[in-house]
Amino acid sequence: MDLSSGIKSLLAQIASWAVVAGLALVVFLNYDTLKSATQATLGNSVADVAVLTPAQPRDVPSARSDGTVELKAGRNGHFQARADINGRGLPVMVDTGASIVVLTYEDAQAAGVYVKASDFTQPVSTANGTSRVAPVTLDRVSIGDITVHDVRAAVAGPGLLKQTLLGMSFLNKLQRVDMRDGMMVLKD
């Protein structure tokens, strides 16, 4: 091996390690975002699901007299609550990373939103790849004393989503959404 091919080989190895280090840095800097996206797609772990039992106080938003609702983050850092969707109380994860409200297939049925196979027309990108959802409009979504009407939403296919996501199509209709110190504050 001559000197120039040895140098080229060394430079190629350095470049390979730089790419690996760069990817590791991107994952490290975006860990929370990647974790949230993965959990939203795959569903919560068994430990996280325990947060959703109705007897636990973090399901119940704290309402104030000024039309403000406060949610406390769970152990996993997510904001879990019970929302009233079309008159039916359902466990949800308030998700600022979801562009719209996305109901599990089962929660949609519980809320009186029935879709058929031919309704799954809207392609969506998830951490697991591309899927299709059924676009719908919800008559009413409430959390605490806050109620929003005509909310753009989608229904995930059976078994594709573990928990309903209360996304930005609901949150954008509010006056205020703040997060700090493990609390989320919503104001109608």
C-alpha positions as CSV (number, residue, x, y, z in Angstrom):
1,M,0.0,0.0,0.0
2,D,1.5,3.3,-1.0
3,L,1.2,6.5,1.1
4,S,-1.5,8.2,-1.0
5,S,-3.9,5.2,-0.8
6,G,-3.2,4.9,3.0
7,I,-4.1,8.6,3.4
8,K,-7.3,8.1,1.3
9,S,-8.3,5.1,3.4
10,L,-7.7,7.1,6.6
11,L,-9.7,10.0,5.3
12,A,-12.6,7.7,4.4
13,Q,-12.6,6.2,7.9
14,I,-12.6,9.7,9.4
15,A,-15.4,10.7,7.2
16,S,-17.4,7.6,8.1
17,W,-16.9,8.3,11.8
18,A,-17.9,12.0,11.3
19,V,-21.2,10.9,9.7
20,V,-21.9,8.5,12.6
21,A,-21.1,11.2,15.2
22,G,-23.3,13.7,13.3
23,L,-26.2,11.3,13.3
24,A,-25.7,10.5,17.0
25,L,-25.7,14.3,17.7
26,V,-28.9,14.8,15.7
27,V,-30.6,11.9,17.7
28,F,-29.3,13.3,21.0
29,L,-30.5,16.9,20.3
30,N,-33.9,15.7,19.1
31,Y,-34.5,12.8,21.5
32,D,-37.7,14.2,23.1
33,T,-39.2,14.9,19.7
34,L,-38.3,11.5,18.4
35,K,-39.6,9.8,21.6
36,S,-42.9,11.7,21.4
37,A,-43.4,10.8,17.7
38,T,-42.6,7.2,18.3
39,Q,-44.9,6.9,21.4
40,A,-47.7,8.7,19.5
41,T,-47.3,6.2,16.7
42,L,-46.7,3.0,18.6
43,G,-48.7,3.9,21.7
44,N,-47.7,4.4,25.3
45,S,-45.9,1.7,27.3
46,V,-47.7,-0.3,29.9
47,A,-46.3,2.0,32.6
48,D,-47.7,5.1,30.8
49,V,-51.2,3.6,30.4
50,A,-51.6,3.5,34.2
51,V,-51.7,7.3,34.1
52,L,-55.0,7.1,32.2
53,T,-57.1,5.4,34.9
54,P,-60.1,7.6,35.8
55,A,-59.3,7.4,39.5
56,Q,-56.0,9.3,39.2
57,P,-56.2,13.1,39.6
58,R,-54.0,14.0,36.7
59,D,-56.8,12.9,34.3
60,V,-59.0,15.7,35.6
61,P,-57.9,19.1,34.4
62,S,-57.8,21.9,37.0
63,A,-60.3,24.5,35.9
64,R,-60.1,28.1,37.1
65,S,-62.9,30.7,37.2
66,D,-61.3,32.7,34.3
67,G,-61.8,29.9,31.7
68,T,-58.3,28.6,32.1
69,V,-57.5,24.9,32.4
70,E,-54.2,23.6,33.9
71,L,-52.8,20.1,33.2
72,K,-50.0,18.6,35.1
73,A,-47.4,16.5,33.1
74,G,-47.4,12.8,34.0
75,R,-44.2,10.8,34.9
76,N,-43.4,10.4,31.3
77,G,-43.6,14.2,30.6
78,H,-46.8,13.9,28.6
79,F,-50.0,15.8,29.3
80,Q,-52.8,13.2,29.8
81,A,-56.4,14.3,30.4
82,R,-60.0,13.3,29.9
83,A,-61.7,15.2,27.1
84,D,-65.3,15.2,26.2
85,I,-65.5,14.4,22.5
86,N,-69.0,14.6,21.0
87,G,-70.4,14.1,24.5
88,R,-68.3,11.1,25.4
89,G,-65.4,11.3,28.0
90,L,-62.3,9.8,26.6
91,P,-58.6,9.6,27.8
92,V,-56.4,11.7,25.5
93,M,-52.8,12.9,25.3
94,V,-52.6,16.6,24.6
95,D,-50.0,16.7,21.8
96,T,-48.7,19.9,20.3
97,G,-46.7,17.8,17.8
98,A,-49.9,16.4,16.2
99,S,-51.3,18.8,13.6
100,I,-54.9,17.6,14.2
101,V,-56.9,15.6,16.7
102,V,-56.5,11.9,15.9
103,L,-58.9,9.5,17.4
104,T,-58.2,5.8,17.9
105,Y,-60.7,3.7,15.9
106,E,-62.3,2.5,19.1
107,D,-62.6,6.0,20.7
108,A,-64.1,7.3,17.5
109,Q,-66.8,4.6,17.7
110,A,-67.4,5.4,21.4
111,A,-67.8,9.1,20.4
112,G,-70.4,8.2,17.7
113,V,-68.0,8.7,14.8
114,Y,-68.3,5.8,12.5
115,V,-66.1,5.3,9.5
116,K,-65.9,2.6,6.9
117,A,-62.8,1.2,5.1
118,S,-63.4,3.5,2.1
119,D,-63.1,6.6,4.3
120,F,-59.4,6.0,5.0
121,T,-58.3,8.3,2.2
122,Q,-55.8,10.8,3.8
123,P,-52.2,9.7,3.7
124,V,-50.1,10.5,6.8
125,S,-46.5,10.1,7.7
126,T,-45.6,8.5,11.0
127,A,-42.4,7.1,12.6
128,N,-43.5,3.7,11.2
129,G,-44.0,4.9,7.7
130,T,-47.0,6.0,5.7
131,S,-50.5,5.1,6.7
132,R,-54.0,6.4,5.9
133,V,-56.6,8.0,8.2
134,A,-60.2,8.9,7.8
135,P,-60.8,12.7,7.9
136,V,-63.7,13.8,10.0
137,T,-65.1,16.9,11.8
138,L,-66.0,16.6,15.4
139,D,-69.1,18.5,16.6
140,R,-67.6,19.3,20.0
141,V,-64.4,18.8,22.0
142,S,-64.2,19.9,25.6
143,I,-61.5,19.8,28.2
144,G,-62.5,21.1,31.6
145,D,-64.7,24.2,31.0
146,I,-63.2,24.8,27.5
147,T,-65.3,23.8,24.6
148,V,-64.4,24.0,20.9
149,H,-66.9,23.3,18.0
150,D,-66.3,21.9,14.5
151,V,-62.9,20.5,15.2
152,R,-61.0,19.0,12.2
153,A,-59.8,15.5,13.1
154,A,-59.0,12.1,11.8
155,V,-59.7,8.5,12.8
156,A,-56.8,6.0,12.7
157,G,-57.3,2.5,11.4
158,P,-58.2,-0.2,13.9
159,G,-55.2,-1.0,16.1
160,L,-52.9,1.6,14.6
161,L,-53.0,4.1,17.4
162,K,-53.0,3.3,21.1
163,Q,-54.3,6.6,22.4
164,T,-56.3,9.5,21.1
165,L,-54.2,12.7,20.5
166,L,-55.6,16.1,21.2
167,G,-53.7,18.0,18.5
168,M,-53.3,21.5,17.1
169,S,-56.7,21.6,15.3
170,F,-58.1,21.9,18.8
171,L,-55.3,23.8,20.5
172,N,-55.1,26.5,17.7
173,K,-58.7,27.5,18.5
174,L,-57.7,28.6,22.0
175,Q,-56.5,32.0,23.1
176,R,-53.5,30.6,24.9
177,V,-51.5,27.4,25.3
178,D,-48.4,27.6,27.5
179,M,-46.1,25.0,28.9
180,R,-43.6,25.5,31.7
181,D,-42.5,23.7,34.8
182,G,-44.4,20.6,34.1
183,M,-47.7,22.4,33.6
184,M,-49.7,23.1,30.5
185,V,-52.1,26.1,30.7
186,L,-55.0,26.3,28.2
187,K,-57.3,29.3,27.9
188,D,-60.5,29.6,25.9
